[in-house]
Amino acid sequence: MSDGHRICDYGDSTYRQDFWEGQGRGYEDAVERRVLASLLPRSGRRLLEIGAGFGRLSGEYRMFRQVVLLDYSLEQLQYARSRYGDDGFLYVAADAYRMPFQACAFDAAIMIRVIHHFENVPAVLGQIRNALADSGAFILEYANKCNFKAMLRHIAGSNDWNPFTLEPVEFVELNFNFHPEYIREQVLNLGFALRRTVPVSWLRLGLLKRALPTSLLMLGDRALQLTGWTISPSIFLDLQLDKPVAASLLDSEDPLDLLRCPVSGSSLRWVDDALISDNGLRWAMRDGVFDFRQPEA
Ligand SMILES: C[S@@+](CC[C@H](N)C(=O)[O-])C[C@H]1O[C@@H](n2cnc3c(N)ncnc32)[C@H](O)[C@@H]1O
């Protein structure tokens, strides 16, 4: 719990091994990479990935000069760092509700398989809006409450929630599914323009995945994406922010120009091996990861 909201803390969980590696999700992973590649700009200066986890997708961002991976789990980020190193990457352990970034510091942001852990969606989206510069791109993936499987279960009477109503459903503690209209309303309210909606992962069914090769599943998925029907289990949004900006921070690659104290909002300076804010809070650097979860005592 922090500032009144619950956090889904992955800590040193075995998410990578238990959910991805050898767990029969090659199709989901490949489809997400393909859609991401089609939505990412050709080049960019600084990208923020929120809830980057162990960096599953972070190798796709080489067109950016600098990539900042943010996650609440220090351990997931340390694993990501062991994969990608420090050249062009910065690792930030922080709560997405309280991001340690100066305003307008990024020209793009990505959040995939993360928003379902937030009970206060507008608060986190507001943080992302603040971190993005004018015309900033934001690629957002969310789990769709109103997907065809949930609809069938609802009609058969085996769901205890209604996929057609707009409010988020918390089906397991701190795991929410969202109605497309709900998410649309949240992003539009914050001044994002919706450039494209891509419904994905249509063929996420054990039987199909066992019977068909990933390449064929991807072809089928591509065809279904073209329908534009928002009844798939996962939906990608390609968003763009329109906001006036006083000054851009995008040209500096110095972390001190980019980071700020998540409590006071003040700039930071190095003292020994920690960052200190104007009100004396000390934020540690742990094995190459900036730790903004709690200040040091
Ligand atoms: C399901 S994993 C997705 C990881 C990655 N985006 C991917 O697709 O492989 C969700 C991630 O969100 C992170 N997360 C959850 N709540 C968070 C919060 N309040 N602030 C920052 N990260 C958070 C978790 O630590 C976890 O790494």
The ligand as a MOL file (V3000), in Angstrom:
LIG
                    3D

  0  0  0     0  0            999 V3000
M  V30 BEGIN CTAB
M  V30 COUNTS 27 29 0 0 0
M  V30 BEGIN ATOM
M  V30 1 C 2.2780 -8.7770 -15.9920 0
M  V30 2 S 3.7800 -7.9440 -15.7190 0 CHG=1
M  V30 3 C 4.1130 -7.2690 -17.3480 0
M  V30 4 C 5.5680 -7.0180 -17.6060 0
M  V30 5 C 5.8700 -6.5420 -19.0420 0
M  V30 6 N 5.1680 -5.3320 -19.3820 0
M  V30 7 C 5.5330 -7.6460 -20.0110 0
M  V30 8 O 4.5730 -7.4790 -20.8010 0
M  V30 9 O 6.2200 -8.6690 -20.0010 0 CHG=-1
M  V30 10 C 3.2350 -6.4950 -14.8360 0
M  V30 11 C 4.3710 -5.6090 -14.3260 0
M  V30 12 O 3.8010 -4.4100 -13.7590 0
M  V30 13 C 4.5640 -4.0530 -12.6260 0
M  V30 14 N 3.7570 -3.2020 -11.7330 0
M  V30 15 C 2.6050 -3.5200 -11.1110 0
M  V30 16 N 2.1850 -2.4720 -10.3550 0
M  V30 17 C 3.0970 -1.4810 -10.5100 0
M  V30 18 C 3.2170 -0.1530 -9.9960 0
M  V30 19 N 2.3230 0.3630 -9.1570 0
M  V30 20 N 4.2650 0.5860 -10.3910 0
M  V30 21 C 5.2020 0.0860 -11.2380 0
M  V30 22 N 5.1400 -1.1680 -11.7610 0
M  V30 23 C 4.1000 -1.9370 -11.4030 0
M  V30 24 C 4.9290 -5.3850 -11.9910 0
M  V30 25 O 6.0470 -5.2800 -11.1300 0
M  V30 26 C 5.1880 -6.2710 -13.2240 0
M  V30 27 O 6.5580 -6.2800 -13.5740 0
M  V30 END ATOM
M  V30 BEGIN BOND
M  V30 1 1 1 2
M  V30 2 1 2 3
M  V30 3 1 2 10
M  V30 4 1 3 4
M  V30 5 1 4 5
M  V30 6 1 5 6
M  V30 7 1 5 7
M  V30 8 2 7 8
M  V30 9 1 7 9
M  V30 10 1 10 11
M  V30 11 1 11 12
M  V30 12 1 11 26
M  V30 13 1 12 13
M  V30 14 1 13 14
M  V30 15 1 13 24
M  V30 16 1 14 15
M  V30 17 1 14 23
M  V30 18 2 15 16
M  V30 19 1 16 17
M  V30 20 1 17 18
M  V30 21 2 17 23
M  V30 22 1 18 19
M  V30 23 2 18 20
M  V30 24 1 20 21
M  V30 25 2 21 22
M  V30 26 1 22 23
M  V30 27 1 24 25
M  V30 28 1 24 26
M  V30 29 1 26 27
M  V30 END BOND
M  V30 END CTAB
M  END
